[in-house]
Amino acid sequence: MLQTLPADALSTELPKPILQLVGIRKTFGAFTAVENIDLDVREGEFLTIVGPSGSGKTTLLRMLAGMDTPSEGNITLHGKLINDVPPNKRPTCLVFQSLALFPHKSVGENIAFPLKVKGVDAAARKARALELMRIVRLPESYFDKNVMKCSGGERQRVALARALAYDPEVLFFDEPLSAIDYKLKKTLEKELKDLHRETGKTFIYITHSLEEAMVMSDRIGVMRAGRLVQVGTPEEIYGAPVDRFVCEFVGEVNTLKVKRAADGSWQGVDVPGTFTLAPPRSGAVLDEAFVVVRPEFMRILGPGESADNRLGGVVYNEYSLGSRIQYQVRVGAKVMLVELSRGRALPASLDRQVTLGWDAADAFTLES
């Protein structure tokens, strides 16, 4: 006989926070690097902090890792205050951008170093190091290989294995892939995501690359001028940005300034025309706004095709993006971007007169 479970028994609860930040502020003299950060980091999640240079993301990471102390606010780990707890007394580990490997030691010696510090015997150290090498996909034959004879990607794996040897609850990453070539970076992004799933550890990752964040993260936090502007899933950050900064930071966009006319219609400021806009997500009543459309939601309209909004322009240039083609279309003094699948590419497109179209539901209406 089948048993019917109550509705609440079918719901899945979010993991409990492992790290909590309340009112975190960090100043250096008169300069405020981090301002009023409130954040819960869930146990077992992959959280990435992104932002332009100088946004405060590295300062935030240093406070989480215990290398800096907050000027104001509290950081708790499992509910215990850790503001003044030094890095070596925390169940955390930081993977530096420089990797900080021991150049005179072998791969195995580098990985086993944390175990040696803990007093683990040589046989157990080697067994654990070999186990970690398998996890990060390093051949067992590399155990005695000098780490400086490894490739950049291999050294990255050694640094990850050494971090795991500490058996931390939380791993911090300070832009570890920034100095690696593009192809290897794409491979390591996937391997880091796999490693996160296999280990179940909490990962907190700092990068200026939104592409890295979108590929790997459960959630993304976007920083600007020392503040966390938005925290959400990759889909939320990309598809429901809270403001123009987040929208423009998270991928390429087309931006048009509009203002409300006396009859209530939206009129273009930088290009002529009357536009149909979706209501702003903030619910605010606006007299001026920006309408923001991502290139993949722009269409080049054929005869008889309709759209909520239309603009005439001239194709100025095109760029191959593999499976997609991106077009630059000049609309007066404005340059608009349109992305089409390769199967829908325009024949003899340069200097061609086209009509651009997009629907109100596919655009963002944001405060100016």
Buried (B, 14 or more C-beta within 10 A) or exposed (E): EEEEEEEEEEEEEEEEBBBBBBEBBBBEEEEBBBBBBEBBBBBBBBBBBBBEEEBBBBBBBBBBBBBBEBBEBEBBBEEEEBEEBEEEEBEBBBBBBEBEBEEEBBBBBBBBBBBEEEEBEEEEBBBBBBEBBEBBBBEEEBBEBBBEEBEBBBBBBBBBBBBBBBBBBBBBBBBBBEEBEEEBBBEBBEBBBBBBEEBEBBBBBBBBBBBBBBBBBBBBBBBBBBBBBBBBEBEBBBEBBBBBBBBBBBBEBBBBBBBBEEEEEBBBBEBEBEBBBBEBEEEEEBEEBBBBBBBBBBBBBEEEEEBBBBBBBBBBEBEEEEEBBBBBBBBEEBEBBBBBEEEEEBEEBEEBEBBBBBBBEBBBBBEE
